[in-house]
Amino acid sequence: MKIVMLGAPGAGKGTIASRLSVKYGIPHISTGDIFRANIKNGTELGKKAKFYMDQGLLVPDELTCDLVMDRISQDDCKKGFILDGFPRTIPQAEALTDALDEKDEQMDYALNVILSDDKIVKRMSGRRTCPKCGAVYHIVTLPPKKEGICDKCGSALVQRADDSEETVKKRLEVYHEQTEPLIEYYHRAGIIVEVSGDAGADQEVDRLSEVLEDEE
């Protein structure tokens, strides 16, 4: 089962993907993880990616697609995989489709996680992180026992720069401009399945399981 996760940042893609990964025994793959692993291992593709990243440049679509294809060709992806964070643009989606076509393969499902911008801003801007142990809280839905203090280690909680309201809104603007068109791209391919980012992750995974298994 080959799945691509779609949806705005903060909509809940990662949580749902992680649950599906465990349920079906297939890897949850993020582009960031692929970059870090290749750079750490000093692969040729990793060296090429590092060249761009060290200059603060975006890794070209073709190279990113090569990294993804290399990852999904590994043994743990034989039963399938879940892509999270790639593709982000139409050219990336086209490159992925072409690369899979060469192997006589295709994506099975594109899961579009839906959540309004207002709810995403509230969700992400309310998030607080412990810089020492990495624990994550939310000022409304998951507050620490003592305001501003980590329950686990007692350190002062912080708001990550990319969780500020202004930054979240900018990320959403980029998403609507560059990534949202992927929904129509995969809709034309006939593989879109809509997912609620407002419902509980476990509840949505149970519903998705019925949908995906019915279509198998």
C-alpha positions in Angstrom: 0.0 0.0 0.0 1.6 3.2 -1.2 0.3 6.4 0.4 1.1 10.1 0.2 -0.1 12.4 2.9 -1.6 15.8 1.9 -2.8 18.7 4.0 -1.6 21.9 5.5 1.1 22.1 8.2 -0.4 21.4 11.6 -3.5 19.6 10.1 -2.4 16.3 11.7 -0.7 14.5 8.8 2.2 13.2 10.9 0.0 11.8 13.7 -2.3 9.9 11.3 0.6 8.7 9.2 2.4 7.3 12.3 -0.8 5.4 13.4 -1.2 3.9 9.8 2.5 3.0 9.8 2.1 0.9 12.9 -1.3 -0.6 11.8 0.0 -1.8 8.4 3.6 -2.4 9.2 4.9 0.0 6.5 7.4 2.8 7.0 6.4 6.4 7.6 8.9 8.4 5.5 9.5 12.1 5.8 11.7 14.1 3.4 13.6 15.6 6.3 14.5 12.1 7.6 15.7 11.1 4.2 18.0 14.1 3.9 19.4 13.7 7.4 20.1 9.9 6.9 21.8 10.4 3.6 23.9 13.3 4.9 24.9 11.4 8.1 25.8 8.3 6.0 27.8 10.3 3.5 26.0 8.9 0.4 26.6 10.5 -3.0 23.0 11.7 -3.0 23.5 13.1 0.6 26.6 15.0 -0.4 24.7 16.6 -3.3 21.8 17.5 -1.0 24.2 19.0 1.6 25.8 21.2 -1.1 22.5 23.0 -1.6 21.4 23.0 2.1 24.7 24.5 3.3 24.0 27.4 1.0 20.5 27.9 2.3 19.1 26.7 -1.0 16.2 24.4 -1.7 17.3 20.9 -2.8 16.2 20.7 -6.5 13.1 18.6 -7.3 15.0 16.0 -9.4 17.5 15.4 -6.6 14.8 15.2 -3.9 12.9 12.7 -6.0 16.1 10.6 -6.5 16.5 10.6 -2.7 12.9 9.5 -2.2 13.1 6.8 -4.9 16.3 5.5 -3.3 14.5 5.3 0.1 11.4 3.6 -1.1 13.5 1.0 -3.0 14.8 -0.4 0.3 13.6 -3.7 1.7 11.4 -2.3 4.4 9.2 -0.7 1.7 8.3 -3.9 -0.1 4.8 -4.0 1.5 4.4 -0.2 0.9 5.2 3.1 2.5 3.7 6.4 3.6 5.2 9.6 2.2 4.9 12.7 4.5 6.3 16.0 3.2 6.9 14.9 -0.3 5.7 15.8 -2.9 5.2 19.5 -2.0 4.7 20.9 -5.5 3.2 19.8 -8.8 6.6 19.4 -10.4 7.7 17.1 -7.5 4.5 15.1 -7.9 5.1 14.7 -11.7 8.7 13.6 -11.1 7.5 11.0 -8.5 4.8 9.8 -10.9 7.3 9.5 -13.8 9.9 7.7 -11.6 7.2 5.2 -10.4 6.0 4.7 -13.9 9.5 3.5 -14.9 9.1 0.8 -12.3 5.6 0.0 -13.4 4.3 1.2 -10.1 2.0 4.0 -8.8 0.7 5.6 -5.6 -2.4 3.9 -4.3 -3.9 6.6 -2.1 -3.4 10.4 -1.4 -4.9 11.1 2.0 -5.9 14.8 2.3 -6.1 15.8 5.9 -8.6 18.7 6.2 -8.6 21.4 8.9 -9.4 25.1 8.7 -6.7 27.7 8.8 -8.1 29.2 12.0 -8.0 25.9 13.8 -4.5 25.2 12.6 -3.3 28.6 13.8 -4.8 28.0 17.2 -3.4 24.5 17.3 0.2 25.4 16.4 0.5 28.8 18.1 -0.7 27.2 21.4 2.1 24.5 21.3 4.9 24.7 23.8 8.0 22.6 23.8 10.6 21.6 26.5 14.0 22.5 25.2 15.7 20.0 27.5 13.7 16.8 27.2 11.6 17.5 24.1 8.2 17.1 25.7 5.4 18.9 23.8 2.4 20.6 25.4 -0.5 22.8 24.4 -1.8 25.7 26.4 -5.4 24.6 25.8 -5.6 20.9 25.0 -2.6 19.6 26.8 -1.3 22.1 29.4 1.5 21.3 31.9 0.5 21.0 35.5 2.3 24.2 36.3 2.0 27.0 33.7 5.1 27.3 31.6 7.0 24.4 33.3 7.7 20.9 31.9 6.0 18.2 34.0 8.9 15.8 33.2 12.0 17.7 34.0 11.0 21.1 35.4 12.5 23.2 32.6 10.9 26.3 31.3 8.8 25.7 28.2 9.3 27.7 25.0 7.4 28.5 21.9 9.3 27.4 18.8 9.9 30.2 16.3 8.0 28.2 13.6 5.0 27.9 15.9 4.4 31.6 16.4 1.1 32.9 15.0 2.8 35.1 12.3 5.1 32.2 11.1 2.2 29.7 11.0 0.1 32.1 8.9 3.1 32.6 6.5 3.5 28.8 6.2 -0.2 28.4 5.4 0.1 31.1 2.6 3.0 29.0 1.1 0.9 25.8 1.4 -2.1 27.3 -0.3 0.0 28.7 -3.1 2.4 25.8 -3.8 1.1 22.6 -2.2 -2.7 22.8 -2.2 -2.8 22.3 -6.0 -1.6 18.7 -5.3 -5.1 17.9 -4.1 -6.5 18.5 -7.6 -3.5 16.6 -9.2 -4.3 13.5 -7.2 -8.0 14.0 -7.5 -7.5 13.7 -11.3 -5.6 10.5 -10.6 -8.6 9.1 -8.8 -6.8 8.3 -5.5 -7.8 11.1 -3.1 -9.3 10.1 0.2 -10.4 12.9 2.5 -9.5 12.8 6.2 -10.7 15.0 9.1 -8.0 16.7 11.0 -10.6 17.7 13.6 -11.5 14.2 14.6 -9.4 12.0 16.9 -6.4 10.3 15.1 -7.4 6.8 16.2 -11.0 7.4 15.1 -9.9 8.5 11.7 -7.4 5.6 11.3 -10.2 3.2 12.1 -12.4 4.8 9.5 -9.6 4.9 7.0 -8.8 1.2 7.5 -12.3 0.4 6.4 -12.0 2.6 3.3 -8.6 1.4 2.3 -9.2 -2.3 2.9 -12.5 -2.1 1.0 -10.7 -0.7 -2.0 -7.8 -3.2 -1.9 
